[in-house]
Amino acid sequence: MAALPLILGPYWACRSMSTLLQHLRTLARANRLANHRLHAACSKLTDAEFKATRTSFFPSLWATLNHILIVDWYYIAALRREPDIRRAFRTETPYGTMQELAPAQAVSDQRLIDWCDAADDAALDAYVDMDRETFVQRDRAQHVLMHLMTHQIHHRGQAHAMLSGTAIKPPQLDEFLMPSEVQYRSADLAALGWTEAELFGANGLAAH
């Protein structure tokens, strides 16, 4: 199957779109919003604080945020059917500072948004091949996306907990999926240049 084009016209204007596809597009944007807020907080740490040993699955904020990024690279490359998707794992910590990591994560987040915007329901049902070095794993794109988004949330929660052990207040990361809570994310949307309709779709906004 050929790779999906990046943009297939106004993404919320599809004549036939499942609720699942709408949710996945919103979740891709919620991922960007959460990373935007978390990275802004982590950017206030010194380099020593960023790399300090802490209690978590990965032993530092530095290792954890790099891990989120390289796993994103792997699955997004698989969704896009790019060659050599295992190149994402050539190093566990490709970026040494928060100032280097944050823009790289922003690019990756946009690639995920672009894939979801370009997709249709058939693309969600299409199988994705994932090179596991000793075998090729195959799953439908919708399951790959849900796995990826769960992985992102899982490790951001760990980063949030580690950040609470510093002088920097951990940011709220769960204010992105309720249309009626616009007041909690208005500054973030303004910083990213988004509208509420882009986050939820014109038909997904609550009456408020």
Secondary structure as UniProt FT lines:
FT   HELIX           11..13
FT   HELIX           19..42
FT   TURN            43..44
FT   HELIX           47..51
FT   HELIX           61..79
FT   TURN            80..81
FT   HELIX           85..89
FT   HELIX           98..118
FT   HELIX           121..125
FT   STRAND          127..131
FT   STRAND          136..140
FT   HELIX           141..163
FT   TURN            164..165
FT   HELIX           179..184
FT   HELIX           186..192
FT   HELIX           196..200
FT   TURN            202..203
//
